[in-house]
Amino acid sequence: MGWIIPANLKYYDVLGELKPFGVIEWRQRLKNVCEGDAVYIYLSALQRYIAFKCIVEKANIRRDICEIDDSNYFRGDSLKAVPLYMRLRPKKEYASEEITGKTMRDAGIPRILSQRQVNGTLSKVIKSKG
């Protein structure tokens, strides 16, 4: 199954966290995310494109057993702790013009405000990008 998750660089430095760790423990809002699922990180706000395809290495991680201290990558108090996290390992990085917000709207995905499932049309577009 595939999922899209929004990331606003104004509040969370996802790019900075990837460099030292190679993985991210991301807030998991959907309980039906499973190990092996594809997760696409959508840079919202000014960027508006899918930046990464990741694979879920582990799902349903309780906050108290997360292995990564990512507190240095939060900007302000906007990102509060949630009960469950998922560990994501990036598998592909996309160029900013490959899967844009317009591409997603054309595929039937409007604004990305929260974690959501990838629909069939967008899945085909993503697969065409490799």
Order of alpha helices (4+ residues) and beta strands (2+ residues): beta-alpha-beta-beta-beta-beta-alpha-beta-alpha
